[in-house]
Amino acid sequence: MNLYPKLIIDALSTVRYPGENKSIVELGMVQDDLRINGNSVSFSILFPKNPDPFSKSVIKAAESAVKYTAGQEVEVNVTPLFAPRQSHGEEEKALPNVKNVIAVSSGKGGVGKSTIAANLAVALAGQGYKVGLLDADIFGPSIPKMFQLEDFQPYGEMVDGKQMLIPAEKYGLKIISIGFFIKPGSAAVWRGPMASNALKQLITDTLWGDLDYFIIDTPPGTSDIHLTIMQTLHVSGAIIVSTPQNVALADAQKGIDMYMNEKINIPIIGLVENMAYFTPAELPENKYYIFGKDGVKKLAEKMTLPLLGQIPLVQSICESGDEGAPIATHPETITGMAFHHLADAVVKLTENIDK
């Protein structure tokens, strides 16, 4: 096959940069130094970050695209270029006044991820830290219900010439959820780019102020939303939530792999075992391991990751969430105390993360 520039550019037009709905050609990442010499093709790709976590995967995809279009025998040489570092030695990200950004994640739904995120945020605020909570679960926001903020109407104020959203405030937290912008009971039917853009706006156009901890309740699984968060913010670390049963543990493993992947490379602060055991209110000393015993603890040991806590399944957690008062607002209870111990562990471990 005869090689010519348009053939190569057309091939590269099929390669997308993760988290974007445009190709590397549309984004202007393919530089104008394309050279064809016999059966050899060379060009440069300019990446927007330095370092860029997606550079290796994009280069591999570009090489594969050219070979698929022009023939497997074609030699492809890609030179990665990187945007200049910012003055502080790192790429500029949103929310520079936030000290720690923590993504609370789960491999699957139904394991109590939002409960953990909400109560962790409340416990941190109760210990005197300045805390923000972002409900990034675009397709199933539950934070408004858990804080009895379903009727909250976000409003904007002009700040330094820019219209900024004013977050809800409750229990010492600043809270924003996509659920504030959706009619209760309605489904958010958005394509990936629409959801990502909405999330970016919630992050960058909200008046968060100075925060010690910014807790993000992420959607279950792995998706474009996670990539958007990683591209928009300096994520200090991730917390993986799972129940002890094997099916949940298998999905939790996928979540761990996503964050530990060399293209993402976000530290895992630790694992939380939710619904670790059932304790009836009338028999608080009794423990019934209805979902299996120590499943997450064993996974943490296998992955050499910290086990941040084992949260029991008690009726008061469900009731407090439904009533808009997370159980961590009652640190005198056994379960409330468990969340404050979780907060202690998170504080200790985030202090040790190399930012």
RAPE-V595215 format. One record per residue. RES is the residue in one small letter. PSI is psi in whole degrees, -180 to 180 (none if undefined). Layout:
res: {RES & RES}
psi: {PSI & PSI}
//
This chain:
res: {m & n & l & y & p & k & l & i & i & d & a & l & s & t & v & r & y & p & g & e & n & k & s & i & v & e & l & g & m & v & q & d & d & l & r & i & n & g & n & s & v & s & f & s & i & l & f & p & k & n & p & d & p & f & s & k & s & v & i & k & a & a & e & s & a & v & k & y & t & a & g & q & e & v & e & v & n & v & t & p & l & f & a & p & r & q & s & h & g & e & e & e & k & a & l & p & n & v & k & n & v & i & a & v & s & s & g & k & g & g & v & g & k & s & t & i & a & a & n & l & a & v & a & l & a & g & q & g & y & k & v & g & l & l & d & a & d & i & f & g & p & s & i & p & k & m & f & q & l & e & d & f & q & p & y & g & e & m & v & d & g & k & q & m & l & i & p & a & e & k & y & g & l & k & i & i & s & i & g & f & f & i & k & p & g & s & a & a & v & w & r & g & p & m & a & s & n & a & l & k & q & l & i & t & d & t & l & w & g & d & l & d & y & f & i & i & d & t & p & p & g & t & s & d & i & h & l & t & i & m & q & t & l & h & v & s & g & a & i & i & v & s & t & p & q & n & v & a & l & a & d & a & q & k & g & i & d & m & y & m & n & e & k & i & n & i & p & i & i & g & l & v & e & n & m & a & y & f & t & p & a & e & l & p & e & n & k & y & y & i & f & g & k & d & g & v & k & k & l & a & e & k & m & t & l & p & l & l & g & q & i & p & l & v & q & s & i & c & e & s & g & d & e & g & a & p & i & a & t & h & p & e & t & i & t & g & m & a & f & h & h & l & a & d & a & v & v & k & l & t & e & n & i & d & k}
psi: {134 & 132 & 137 & 156 & -44 & -36 & -44 & -45 & -40 & -40 & -44 & -19 & -11 & -5 & 122 & 146 & 130 & 133 & -7 & 154 & 26 & 156 & 168 & -21 & -46 & -32 & -2 & 20 & -26 & 119 & 167 & 33 & 28 & 128 & 137 & 122 & 96 & -115 & 17 & 136 & 134 & 145 & 170 & 149 & 125 & 118 & 145 & -12 & 158 & 102 & 163 & 121 & -15 & 6 & -46 & -43 & -37 & -42 & -44 & -41 & -38 & -44 & -44 & -38 & -42 & -44 & -37 & -38 & -43 & -14 & 142 & -19 & -10 & 135 & 123 & 124 & 114 & 128 & 116 & 133 & 150 & 142 & 149 & 144 & 154 & 170 & -26 & 13 & 13 & 156 & 145 & 134 & 166 & 160 & 59 & -17 & 13 & 127 & -44 & 125 & 121 & 122 & 122 & 117 & 162 & 151 & -23 & 165 & 164 & 10 & 3 & 26 & -46 & -35 & -43 & -46 & -46 & -47 & -32 & -45 & -44 & -43 & -42 & -44 & -38 & -21 & 7 & 3 & 152 & 120 & 138 & 146 & 120 & 122 & 96 & 8 & 81 & -39 & -6 & 59 & 127 & -8 & -41 & -41 & -42 & -23 & 10 & 49 & 26 & -23 & 5 & 133 & 107 & 146 & 164 & 156 & 148 & 122 & 115 & 42 & 6 & 138 & 120 & 143 & 139 & 118 & 159 & 154 & 127 & 139 & 33 & 5 & 153 & 126 & 132 & 136 & 144 & -22 & -21 & -20 & 5 & 137 & 129 & 133 & -9 & 154 & 142 & 103 & 89 & 147 & 163 & -51 & -36 & -44 & -42 & -43 & -39 & -41 & -42 & -42 & -41 & -35 & -51 & -23 & 17 & 140 & 83 & -33 & -159 & 129 & 144 & -38 & 132 & 105 & 129 & 119 & 101 & 162 & 154 & 155 & -158 & 135 & -180 & -30 & -41 & -41 & -41 & -45 & -44 & -33 & -26 & -31 & 154 & 97 & 118 & -39 & 170 & 147 & 127 & 125 & 135 & 157 & 168 & -12 & 154 & -39 & -36 & -38 & -37 & -41 & -34 & -38 & -40 & -40 & -41 & -46 & -37 & -49 & -33 & -8 & 142 & -23 & -22 & -58 & 54 & 130 & 143 & 113 & -40 & -179 & 148 & 127 & 108 & 152 & 41 & -35 & 162 & 131 & 115 & 144 & -36 & -13 & 68 & -19 & -13 & 142 & 127 & 117 & 76 & -20 & 12 & 160 & 126 & 27 & -46 & -36 & -44 & -37 & -41 & -42 & -41 & -39 & 3 & 49 & 152 & 142 & 110 & -28 & 159 & 109 & 125 & 159 & 108 & 152 & -31 & -29 & -48 & -46 & -42 & -37 & -42 & -29 & 1 & 19 & 87 & 144 & -22 & -13 & -7 & 74 & -11 & -15 & 161 & -44 & -41 & -40 & -37 & -39 & -33 & -34 & -37 & -45 & -41 & -44 & -41 & -43 & -47 & -44 & -35 & -28 & -24 & -6 & 132 & 105 & none}
//
